[in-house]
Amino acid sequence: MMGALHNKNVLVTGASSGIGRAVILAVAREGACVIALARRADRLEALSAELDARGASHGTRVCDVRDVTRMRRVFGSIRDRYEHLDVLVVNAGLGYPSTIADGAVERWREEIETNLLGALVTIQEALPLMSTGGTVVVVSSVVGRKPSRSMPVYSATKFALHPITEALRLELRERGVRVTSVQPGLVRTEFAEVGQGADAASNLYQMFPPLEPEDVADAVVWAATRPPRVSVSEILIRPTEQQF
């Protein structure tokens, strides 16, 4: 049987691990042609091999969403190869724990440039491929609703994505392009390990059962496969035992 995304082109940033990787595999199972963007070439090679083994149509590009010049070159090559884009998943992101008092400015800059500027550049470069129809999914966070005391700048970048996604919805609705914000709570990925270290991440996941990346990927696929008349504006998805 053909999947719900058969012959659809789906592009995902931050695709080499965690939520992004889970989304790539989920949409590939639904028959999509996947385009995976990420910083780590070795991870993309492993993902490409897995997609080959599954017989999935795919392409990969190594890039950092903070590098605007590189992003524009990458999207130029994508526009040369693909006539259209049906689903864009803006997923690349990172966060570091700190307080306002002791935070490192360079880490704040990295968070803002990745989570906010990177998202804007990704959307801007992808839109010429989405002239009519399609879905943009922006992966935000529950801390975009209630800020984390230990991650104020990360929280701020996710708060900022809310007006951006709503303004984008208003901008694109007459073109039939839908915009969805997916806001997960705690997910078992490398995110916490990269930002806080392996021990802190292990302790965090022992507090209560976290979401798995596949749970968030399911939400992305669901939003992207609604009938064209249906625009899912927001999906807030938490672990059952998470308090905030």
Secondary structure, DSSP 8 states (H G I E B T S, - for coil): ---TTTT-EEEEESTTSHHHHHHHHHHHHTT-EEEEEES-HHHHHHHHHHHHHTT--EEEEE--TT-HHHHHHHHHHHHHH-S--SEEEE---------TTT--HHHHHHHHIIIIIHHHHHHHHHGGG-SSS-EEEEE--GGGTS--TT-HHHHHHHHHHHHHHHHHHHHHGGGT-EEEEEEE-SB-SSHHHHHH-HHHHHHHHTSS--B-HHHHHHHHHHHHTS-TT----EEEE--TT---
